[in-house]
Amino acid sequence: MEYEYSFEDVQMTIDEGKIGDAENMLISLQTHPDQARWNYLMSVVYLKKGWLEYSTEYAKKAAELEPDNQEYKAHYDNALQARKSKDKKEAPRNAIRCCADLADCCECCGSLSECLSK
């Protein structure tokens, strides 16, 4: 059985917290993934799943497809920020990368001794 969903259906499903269902709905849509709204919604789904790299890629494509759309631009900026923030939080696990520069170490680890102990 084939289903056809609208972007509004997908948005409501996301709002209900049914992220897996929303992803499946987007995948099943008979629309071309070069549509900005499709890319935006897929980015929202991946952001909520914590898949920040994918979220950023889809957000970028949505913003590129509709450069005057402020919602897409703001979402892309938020996805980029979330990705950068996650990268900083994960940095202490890799002391060499974290402490490559004393300023970086202080920013990502809080202190040189914390960074060196990792």
N, C-alpha and C positions, 0 to 999 in steps of 0.2 A: 504494500500500500504506500502510495506517495503522498506526502503532505506538503502543503505550500503555506509558508508563514510570512507574515509581514515584519518589517523592522520594528513596528510598534509591539507586535507579539513578543519579539525577542527582548525588547527593552523591558516589557512588563515581567518577563521571566527572570531577567537579571535583577530587577527590583525586588522580586520575590525571593531572591537568594538561590535560585535554581540554576547555578552556573553551568553545570554539566548539560542540563537540558538546553540552555541557551546556546551553548557551543554546538550541540547536535542540530539545533534548529538552523543556525547559521550555515553549517556544513551542508544541510539538506536544501537550503534555499536555491532556487533555480535562477539565481542572479549571478552576474559576473563579479568576481572578487575585485575588479577594478573600480567598483563603486565605493565612493568615500564612506557612506554610511555603514556598509558592510565591514570595511576595514576598521572603522571607529568602534563598532560594537564588538568585533573580534578582539580588539585591543582591550576593551573594558573587561571582557571575559578573562583574558589572560592576565590582566592586572589583578583581578580578584582571585585568580588561581595562584598568584605569586610568580608567574612566569614572566618576569620583567623584561627579558631580552625580546621575547616574542611580542609582548605588549607594546614595547617601544617601536618595533619595526612596523606593526600595523598602524599605530598612531601616526607615525611619520608618513606612511603612505596616504592615510586619510587627509592629513594636513596638506600634503603635496597635491592631492587630487582636487581639493577645495581650499586653496590658500586664503580665501577671504572669510572662511568659516572660523569664527573666534572660538566656538566650542571645541572644534577639533584641534586648533592651535593650543588652547589652554590644556586640553587633555594630553597632547603630546609633551608639553612642558612638564606636566605632572608625572607622566610616565618616565621621562628622562630623569627627573629629580628622584623618583622612587628607585630607579635603577642605580643612580649614583650613590644614594644613601645606603642601599643594600651592599654595594661594592665596598663602601667604607666600613660598614659593620663587619663584613667578612674579612677584611684586610688583616686583622691581627692573627688569623690562622696562618698567615704566610709572613713570618718575621722578616725575611729578606726583602720582600716587596714592600712591606709596611715600613721598614726602617731604612729604606734606600736613601732617604733624606730625613734629617732630624726634624724638620718642620712637618713632613708627612707623618712621621711617627707620633709626634705630639698631637696631630689632628686626628689620626685614626685610632690611636691606642690610648691616648690620654697621658702617657708618660713613657719615657725611654725604658725604664726598668720593666714596665708591664710588657712592652714590645719585645724586649730581649728575653723575657722569661717564656715566651710562646714557642 
